[in-house]
Amino acid sequence: MSQARSSSSLYLQLTPMQIPETAISTGIGGSEQMRRVRGASLLQEHTPASNSLVLYPGEPSEMVVKIKNLGTRVLQLHLESQGNFPAFWCRTHLEAQTIAPNQEIYALLYFRVPENFFESDRSLAADQSLVLDYHSRIDVSYTEIDSRQPVCESASFSLHVRPRSLYLDFLPGIYRETDFIGRLLHIFEQAFEPTVGILDSLSAYLNPLTAPEALLPFLAYWVGWPIDSRWSVMRQRYLIGQALELYRWRGTRRGLRLYLHLYTDLPLDEHLPEAQKHIGIEEIFSEGFILGGTRLGEDSLLGGGRPYHFIVHLRLDPGKEVDISLVREVIEREKPAFCTYDLFIEQSN
């Protein structure tokens, strides 16, 4: 907490909510950039060393301003902030527009630097050097209620944009005496931390439902599953995740029903009879007429019946549609080669 200049009527006190933990070393290009701002020399000259606010990209930070009326009359206030930082970084909030004698009110300056500050091309100045240190000033203009002549009270502070470095936690305290070490280590941190993060969440990368889309072909190759562009990405995730289960039950009614369920999203209906399921598969067990092994009237039907034949019924809900060619391809892929089938698709009303 630090105290700014005061006059006979108004007293300002600045308190940064994020103070530097180490000695701040001036960022490259900061001084040159300051010369381009009107009043920059005044800001730089009157900025106390203790009025420093550290800004971490993507994280909010605040500067608290205490305003006290030292006079004997009610004052009407107007607050503005200026500096060589982008205007959209800062939002101001004044607790009240007027202040009574001996009363204290507070103002807040909310700062938020874009998360991609160090990666964005817009962060570079005209000379292509990255500005990390900025100077700012808060102006509080006030007028007495019965007077129209405004008076302005100002207080200066500095802003320092710094990256957070986790690697400093592994070093002795002597290396934390200046922020240069943290900025240097952050270069290596940006190079290695993505790999460390992948190792920490490796299970999510190996799960087809959570893996990045670019990794799906590798996971599909891993389980020997063909990638088909006609399937949506989410369908491919489901199929890759269930590939081993489909292989296990391939050539069976259970395997075919599971495959059709993954494609059509129709429920399995395990608790319903076959004739009422959304995916009904009826197997025909007749072997047809086999000379010497068939008894007429008991286990044969002259002129009809097909051996190793089954019937697939898809009962779609209203508004539901499926690609018939894909359904037939699924059945052809899952059924035994010697089996035949009929496909019926029914649309519920």
Secondary structure in CASP SS format (residue, H / E / C, confidence):
PFRMAT SS
TARGET T0000
AUTHOR 0000-0000-0000
METHOD secondary structure of the structure
MODEL  1
M C 1.00
S E 1.00
Q E 1.00
A E 1.00
R E 1.00
S E 1.00
S C 1.00
S C 1.00
S C 1.00
L E 1.00
Y E 1.00
L E 1.00
Q E 1.00
L E 1.00
T E 1.00
P E 1.00
M C 1.00
Q C 1.00
I C 1.00
P C 1.00
E C 1.00
T C 1.00
A E 1.00
I C 1.00
S C 1.00
T C 1.00
G C 1.00
I C 1.00
G C 1.00
G H 1.00
S H 1.00
E H 1.00
Q H 1.00
M H 1.00
R C 1.00
R C 1.00
V C 1.00
R C 1.00
G C 1.00
A H 1.00
S H 1.00
L H 1.00
L H 1.00
Q H 1.00
E H 1.00
H C 1.00
T C 1.00
P C 1.00
A C 1.00
S C 1.00
N C 1.00
S E 1.00
L E 1.00
V E 1.00
L E 1.00
Y C 1.00
P C 1.00
G C 1.00
E C 1.00
P E 1.00
S E 1.00
E E 1.00
M E 1.00
V E 1.00
V E 1.00
K E 1.00
I E 1.00
K E 1.00
N E 1.00
L C 1.00
G C 1.00
T C 1.00
R C 1.00
V C 1.00
L E 1.00
Q E 1.00
L E 1.00
H E 1.00
L E 1.00
E E 1.00
S E 1.00
Q E 1.00
G E 1.00
N C 1.00
F C 1.00
P C 1.00
A H 1.00
F H 1.00
W H 1.00
C E 1.00
R E 1.00
T E 1.00
H E 1.00
L E 1.00
E C 1.00
A C 1.00
Q C 1.00
T E 1.00
I E 1.00
A C 1.00
P C 1.00
N C 1.00
Q C 1.00
E E 1.00
I E 1.00
Y E 1.00
A E 1.00
L E 1.00
L E 1.00
Y E 1.00
F E 1.00
R E 1.00
V C 1.00
P C 1.00
E C 1.00
N C 1.00
F C 1.00
F C 1.00
E C 1.00
S C 1.00
D H 1.00
R H 1.00
S H 1.00
L E 1.00
A C 1.00
A C 1.00
D C 1.00
Q C 1.00
S C 1.00
L E 1.00
V C 1.00
L C 1.00
D E 1.00
Y E 1.00
H E 1.00
S E 1.00
R E 1.00
I E 1.00
D E 1.00
V E 1.00
S E 1.00
Y E 1.00
T E 1.00
E E 1.00
I C 1.00
D C 1.00
S C 1.00
R C 1.00
Q C 1.00
P C 1.00
V E 1.00
C E 1.00
E E 1.00
S E 1.00
A E 1.00
S E 1.00
F E 1.00
S E 1.00
L E 1.00
H E 1.00
V E 1.00
R C 1.00
P C 1.00
R C 1.00
S C 1.00
L H 1.00
Y H 1.00
L H 1.00
D H 1.00
F H 1.00
L C 1.00
P C 1.00
G H 1.00
I H 1.00
Y H 1.00
R H 1.00
E C 1.00
T E 1.00
D H 1.00
F H 1.00
I H 1.00
G H 1.00
R H 1.00
L H 1.00
L H 1.00
H H 1.00
I H 1.00
F H 1.00
E H 1.00
Q H 1.00
A H 1.00
F H 1.00
E H 1.00
P H 1.00
T H 1.00
V H 1.00
G H 1.00
I H 1.00
L H 1.00
D H 1.00
S C 1.00
L H 1.00
S H 1.00
A H 1.00
Y H 1.00
L C 1.00
N C 1.00
P C 1.00
L C 1.00
T C 1.00
A C 1.00
P C 1.00
E H 1.00
A H 1.00
L H 1.00
L H 1.00
P H 1.00
F H 1.00
L H 1.00
A H 1.00
Y H 1.00
W H 1.00
V C 1.00
G C 1.00
W C 1.00
P C 1.00
I C 1.00
D C 1.00
S C 1.00
R C 1.00
W C 1.00
S C 1.00
V H 1.00
M H 1.00
R H 1.00
Q H 1.00
R H 1.00
Y H 1.00
L H 1.00
I H 1.00
G H 1.00
Q C 1.00
A H 1.00
L H 1.00
E H 1.00
L H 1.00
Y H 1.00
R H 1.00
W C 1.00
R C 1.00
G C 1.00
T C 1.00
R H 1.00
R H 1.00
G H 1.00
L H 1.00
R H 1.00
L H 1.00
Y H 1.00
L H 1.00
H H 1.00
L H 1.00
Y H 1.00
T H 1.00
D C 1.00
L C 1.00
P C 1.00
L C 1.00
D C 1.00
E C 1.00
H C 1.00
L C 1.00
P C 1.00
E H 1.00
A H 1.00
Q H 1.00
K C 1.00
H C 1.00
I E 1.00
G E 1.00
I E 1.00
E E 1.00
E E 1.00
I E 1.00
F C 1.00
S C 1.00
E C 1.00
G C 1.00
F C 1.00
I C 1.00
L C 1.00
G C 1.00
G C 1.00
T C 1.00
R C 1.00
L C 1.00
G C 1.00
E C 1.00
D C 1.00
S C 1.00
L C 1.00
L C 1.00
G C 1.00
G C 1.00
G C 1.00
R C 1.00
P C 1.00
Y C 1.00
H E 1.00
F E 1.00
I E 1.00
V E 1.00
H E 1.00
L E 1.00
R E 1.00
L E 1.00
D C 1.00
P C 1.00
G C 1.00
K C 1.00
E C 1.00
V C 1.00
D C 1.00
I H 1.00
S H 1.00
L H 1.00
V H 1.00
R H 1.00
E H 1.00
V H 1.00
I H 1.00
E H 1.00
R H 1.00
E H 1.00
K C 1.00
P C 1.00
A C 1.00
F C 1.00
C C 1.00
T E 1.00
Y E 1.00
D E 1.00
L E 1.00
F E 1.00
I E 1.00
E E 1.00
Q E 1.00
S C 1.00
N C 1.00
END
